[in-house]
Amino acid sequence: MSSLTLLSISWQHLLILLIFIPSYFVPTFIALSRKKSNTLSIFALNLLLGWSLIGWAGALVWALSNKEGNQNTGSNIDQLTQLKVLHDQGVITDEEFETQKNKLLR
């Protein structure tokens, strides 16, 4: 056998690889798109244990979870109320109040 035949890949094999690799890393792509703070850890789990269905499913669940350590626990209404109190007390200016209010209402 020549080395050329060992390295040649049929278009069917190439098509399978082009479908398999992106689908294998779906949890990582989801974590990237959701801007998760632990994307690197999700990638490591996906890369090292993704071959097992449990590892891939675990990475997927982790990437889809909403729980973040640095999330604000208050609702937007509570935050707007606190913002209004600060504005009424003169702690923040009208411009700062409007900027923060617009961020919360997005």
C-alpha positions as CSV (number, residue, x, y, z in Angstrom):
1,M,0.0,0.0,0.0
2,S,1.2,3.4,-0.8
3,S,1.1,6.2,1.7
4,L,-1.2,8.1,-0.6
5,T,-4.0,5.5,-0.3
6,L,-3.7,5.6,3.5
7,L,-4.1,9.3,3.6
8,S,-6.9,9.6,1.1
9,I,-10.3,10.1,2.5
10,S,-13.5,9.6,0.6
11,W,-16.0,12.4,0.4
12,Q,-18.4,10.3,2.5
13,H,-15.9,10.1,5.3
14,L,-15.2,13.8,5.1
15,L,-18.9,14.5,5.2
16,I,-19.3,12.3,8.3
17,L,-16.4,14.2,10.0
18,L,-17.9,17.6,9.1
19,I,-21.2,16.6,10.7
20,F,-19.8,14.7,13.7
21,I,-17.2,17.2,15.0
22,P,-19.5,20.2,15.2
23,S,-22.3,18.1,16.8
24,Y,-19.8,16.7,19.3
25,F,-18.9,20.2,20.5
26,V,-22.5,21.6,20.7
27,P,-22.3,22.1,24.5
28,T,-19.1,24.2,24.0
29,F,-20.7,26.2,21.3
30,I,-23.8,26.8,23.5
31,A,-21.6,27.9,26.4
32,L,-19.7,30.3,24.1
33,S,-22.9,31.8,22.7
34,R,-24.3,32.3,26.2
35,K,-21.1,33.8,27.4
36,K,-20.8,31.5,30.4
37,S,-18.1,32.3,32.9
38,N,-17.0,28.6,33.0
39,T,-16.8,28.0,29.2
40,L,-13.3,26.6,29.5
41,S,-14.4,24.0,32.1
42,I,-17.4,23.0,29.9
43,F,-15.0,22.6,27.0
44,A,-12.7,20.4,29.0
45,L,-15.5,18.2,30.1
46,N,-16.9,18.0,26.6
47,L,-13.4,17.2,25.1
48,L,-12.4,14.6,27.7
49,L,-15.6,12.9,28.6
50,G,-17.9,13.9,25.7
51,W,-17.2,10.5,24.1
52,S,-19.4,9.0,26.8
53,L,-23.1,9.9,26.5
54,I,-23.1,10.9,30.2
55,G,-20.2,13.3,29.8
56,W,-21.7,14.9,26.7
57,A,-25.1,15.3,28.4
58,G,-23.5,16.7,31.5
59,A,-21.6,19.3,29.5
60,L,-24.9,20.1,27.7
61,V,-26.8,20.6,30.9
62,W,-24.0,22.7,32.4
63,A,-23.9,24.9,29.3
64,L,-27.7,25.3,29.4
65,S,-28.0,26.0,33.1
66,N,-29.0,29.6,34.1
67,K,-27.3,29.5,37.5
68,E,-24.3,31.8,37.6
69,G,-22.4,32.7,40.8
70,N,-22.4,36.4,40.2
71,Q,-26.0,36.9,39.2
72,N,-28.1,39.6,41.0
73,T,-30.8,38.0,43.0
74,G,-33.1,41.0,43.0
75,S,-35.7,41.5,40.4
76,N,-35.7,44.4,38.0
77,I,-38.5,46.1,40.0
78,D,-36.4,46.0,43.2
79,Q,-33.4,47.3,41.4
80,L,-35.4,50.1,39.8
81,T,-36.8,51.0,43.2
82,Q,-33.4,51.2,44.7
83,L,-32.2,53.2,41.8
84,K,-35.0,55.7,42.3
85,V,-34.2,56.0,46.0
86,L,-30.6,56.8,45.2
87,H,-31.7,59.4,42.6
88,D,-34.2,61.0,45.0
89,Q,-31.4,61.2,47.6
90,G,-29.1,62.9,45.1
91,V,-26.5,60.2,45.2
92,I,-26.7,59.7,41.4
93,T,-27.3,62.3,38.7
94,D,-30.2,62.4,36.3
95,E,-28.0,61.1,33.5
96,E,-26.7,58.2,35.6
97,F,-30.3,57.4,36.6
98,E,-31.5,57.2,33.0
99,T,-28.5,55.2,31.9
100,Q,-29.0,52.6,34.6
101,K,-32.7,52.5,34.2
102,N,-32.3,51.8,30.4
103,K,-29.9,49.0,31.2
104,L,-32.4,47.4,33.6
105,L,-35.3,47.7,31.1
106,R,-33.5,46.1,28.2
